[in-house]
Amino acid sequence: MNINLGTTTSQYFTLSRQPFTANFVYRGSVLQHNDASTYLGCIFDNKLKCTKHIEHAVSKARKGLPILKRVAVLNGDVAELPL
């Protein structure tokens, strides 16, 4: 199996308040550390909280709202949406 070390990162999961520091090495290369990673569309942070994932989902939904509003107005479904 080939592993792309340019995109591979490490992440530590802990509920401790003290920062955990360690370097993971794979075949002589130190892996980059991230505080949040995306896996199968879900964003995991190092405290296993959903805040970053929810913020991302809300941001994507807000980007689509003006388009939905315009389509509704053009179709005559709604005179004006209270957004």
Secondary structure as UniProt FT lines:
FT   TURN            5..7
FT   STRAND          9..10
FT   STRAND          25..26
FT   TURN            27..28
FT   STRAND          29..30
FT   STRAND          32..33
FT   STRAND          36..39
FT   TURN            40..41
FT   STRAND          42..45
FT   TURN            46..47
FT   HELIX           51..75
//
